[in-house]
Amino acid sequence: MVKLTINGKTIEALEGTTVLRAATDAGITVPTLCDHPDLTPYGGCRLCVVEVEGSRTPMASCALPVEQGMVVTTESFLLTRSRQALLELLISMYYDAGYEGGLEDNELIRWAREYGLNPAKQMAAKPRYQVDSDPNPFVWVDLNK
């Protein structure tokens, strides 16, 4: 077992566990868009970045293994600004055609609101791609999301 501190809380995690998984197991929420138990962590969305004492830059917690004595902060002014900027970029390319589910039914919108953004006002004004361009009646495709 590895002992580390996340947001001032000392926790134990199995060696090889990621900081994101250790935080989640300890009841600490770290925002993420690309984390899924069936996928290999790669830090693609950058929403799960955390500050690690002694590190120069924020690090993707989904791909960062825990280390003995590690001190991690999951929320700070720097992290909030970083997440807001990232979410603003993602929302600016996002378009909602207004069909069922819409602005209430996904993680991107949930996190954007959580970080003080207004997705309805900040999303793209028009779609970049045709909605449901696939003629297959069993497949619904919206590349704008």
C-alpha positions in Angstrom: 0.0 0.0 0.0 1.1 3.5 -0.8 0.3 6.5 1.5 -0.4 9.8 -0.1 -2.3 13.0 0.7 -5.1 14.4 -1.5 -6.6 17.7 -0.5 -5.1 17.4 3.0 -6.6 13.9 3.5 -4.2 11.0 4.0 -5.3 8.0 2.1 -3.9 4.6 1.1 -4.0 3.1 -2.3 -2.6 0.0 -4.0 0.7 0.5 -5.8 0.1 1.2 -9.5 -3.3 2.8 -8.8 -3.7 6.2 -10.6 -4.2 9.4 -8.6 -7.7 9.7 -10.2 -8.8 6.2 -9.0 -7.3 6.8 -5.5 -9.1 10.1 -5.2 -12.4 8.6 -6.5 -12.1 5.6 -4.1 -11.6 8.1 -1.2 -14.7 10.0 -2.2 -12.9 12.9 -3.8 -14.3 14.1 -7.1 -11.9 15.0 -9.9 -13.6 16.2 -13.1 -12.9 14.1 -16.2 -14.3 13.5 -19.7 -12.2 10.7 -21.1 -12.0 8.4 -18.1 -13.8 5.0 -18.5 -13.1 1.7 -16.8 -12.9 -0.1 -20.2 -10.3 2.3 -21.7 -6.6 2.7 -21.1 -5.9 6.0 -19.4 -4.0 8.5 -21.6 -4.8 12.0 -20.3 -6.5 13.2 -23.4 -9.1 15.5 -22.1 -6.8 17.2 -19.6 -9.8 18.0 -17.3 -8.5 15.8 -14.6 -5.3 17.7 -14.1 -4.1 18.1 -10.5 -1.3 19.9 -8.7 1.4 17.6 -7.3 3.8 19.1 -4.7 7.2 19.4 -6.3 5.9 19.2 -9.9 6.3 22.3 -12.1 3.0 21.8 -14.0 -0.4 20.3 -13.4 -0.5 16.6 -14.2 -3.3 14.3 -15.6 -4.5 12.3 -12.6 -5.9 9.6 -14.8 -2.5 8.5 -16.0 -0.4 9.4 -12.9 0.5 6.5 -10.7 0.4 7.1 -6.9 3.7 7.5 -5.1 4.6 7.1 -1.5 4.3 10.5 0.3 2.8 12.3 -2.8 0.9 15.4 -1.9 -1.9 16.2 -4.4 -4.3 19.2 -4.7 -7.4 18.7 -6.9 -8.9 22.2 -6.7 -7.1 25.5 -6.8 -7.3 28.9 -8.6 -4.9 27.7 -11.3 -6.7 24.4 -11.9 -10.1 26.1 -12.0 -8.8 28.6 -14.6 -7.2 25.8 -16.6 -10.5 23.8 -16.6 -12.6 26.8 -17.5 -10.3 27.6 -20.5 -10.4 23.9 -21.7 -14.2 23.7 -21.3 -14.7 27.0 -23.1 -12.7 25.6 -26.1 -14.7 22.4 -26.1 -18.1 24.2 -25.7 -17.2 26.6 -28.6 -17.1 23.6 -31.0 -20.1 22.0 -29.5 -23.5 22.4 -31.1 -26.8 21.2 -29.7 -29.6 20.7 -32.2 -32.2 20.7 -29.5 -33.3 17.1 -29.7 -34.2 15.1 -26.6 -31.4 15.0 -24.0 -29.9 18.2 -25.2 -28.0 20.4 -22.8 -28.9 18.3 -19.8 -27.6 14.9 -20.8 -23.8 14.8 -20.9 -20.7 15.2 -18.9 -19.3 18.1 -20.9 -22.4 20.3 -20.2 -22.4 19.2 -16.5 -18.7 20.2 -16.0 -19.1 23.4 -18.0 -21.9 24.5 -15.6 -20.0 23.3 -12.6 -17.1 25.6 -13.6 -19.4 28.6 -14.1 -19.8 28.5 -17.9 -23.1 29.0 -19.8 -23.1 26.3 -22.5 -26.3 27.6 -24.2 -24.6 31.0 -24.8 -21.1 29.8 -25.5 -21.7 26.8 -27.8 -21.3 27.1 -31.6 -24.0 29.1 -33.3 -24.5 26.5 -36.1 -23.5 22.9 -36.7 -20.3 22.0 -38.4 -21.7 18.7 -39.6 -25.1 17.5 -40.7 -27.1 16.0 -37.8 -28.0 12.3 -38.4 -26.2 12.1 -41.7 -26.1 8.3 -41.5 -29.0 6.7 -43.5 -29.0 3.7 -41.2 -32.3 3.8 -39.2 -30.6 2.1 -36.2 -27.7 4.6 -35.9 -27.9 8.2 -34.8 -24.9 10.3 -35.6 -24.2 13.8 -34.4 -20.5 14.8 -34.9 -21.3 18.2 -33.5 -21.1 16.8 -29.9 
